[in-house]
Amino acid sequence: MSTITAILEPHADGSLHLPLPPEMRHGKVRVEAKLEALPQPSGPGARPPNATPLEAFKVLRAAGGLRHVIPDLVAWQREQRAERSLPGRD
């Protein structure tokens, strides 16, 4: 018997998906579940549970965006679009 503790986010359909360890992926598995709601995070980066992606981007913009991660957006975009060889195109 193994005990697994996990914090899961519900999928859009309301289901939870529990990843199993490799040794338990064959055959039947008995599951005992205790569901406990966790407190919702608050603060400038928190978003309501039913927020749309557009609303999440608005919150991100209000918090200052990603400038601490990507200081020069133009240089980053040039790096991402750098020419690279594609398979089958010589």
C-alpha positions, 0 to 999 in steps of 0.5 A: 500500500502506498500513500500519495498526497497531492494537490490537484486542480480540477479540469474544465469538466470538473474531474480530477486526474491523479498521476500514478507511480509506474509500479501501480499502472497495471491492474486495479487500484483502490483509492480512498479520497479526502477532498479539502478545499484550499484557501484561494490565493490573494494579491496582485497575481491571484485570479478568480477561479472562473477568470478567462485567459483575457482577464488573466492577461489583464491582471498580468499587465497590471502587475507589470508584465514579464519584464523581470523575466524578459527585459528586452522583448525585441531581442527575445523575439529575434532569438526565438525567430532565428533561422534554424535548419528544418528537416528535409530542406537542404 
